[in-house]
Amino acid sequence: MPARKPASRSKKTTILLVEADVIVRFAIADHLRSCDFVVIEAVSADDAKAILVAGPKINILVSDAQLAGGGSGFDLAQWVRRHRAEIEVILTASIDSKAHAAAELTARLPECRPPSDAQGLAAKLSGMLAERKRRLRQQPRSAPSRAPRRKRG
């Protein structure tokens, strides 16, 4: 009996993750990658459209409903429905909904044991965002620089 070939990379589920906040995007992408999803990251709807037009095989789009730059997650979802209707679209809003969406996706793979569930991921995200906020508050604030005044004379 011939040896069975390992599953090829093309059989993996590819997720396009669209999220403007780098901390949130990194944590969710890391969570999904822990279950062997291929994750392509984008910051805006325009970035996501460019990726989709370039043609990689995307199975699932996970996008924040409110995106930075041109277009919202809703606009992106409509664009995907018109141009790449085979892609499953998941829109998120709050930290909890983002964590829930990631947990739901990892739950689709019975062999996957992600490092945390939806509540654990939401707590991790909230903690990371709180730490960023704390550090930003601690940064010294410098007075805005002014150009020197010219004497009239």
URGI-V17731 format. One record per helix or strand of 2 or more residues. SS is the DSSP state (H for helix, E for strand). FROM is the first residue (numbers start at 1). TO is the last residue. If there is no record, write none. Layout:
ss | from | to
SS | FROM | TO
SS | FROM | TO
//
This chain:
ss | from | to
H | 9 | 11
E | 14 | 18
H | 22 | 33
E | 38 | 42
H | 45 | 54
E | 60 | 64
H | 73 | 83
E | 88 | 92
H | 95 | 107
H | 118 | 138
//
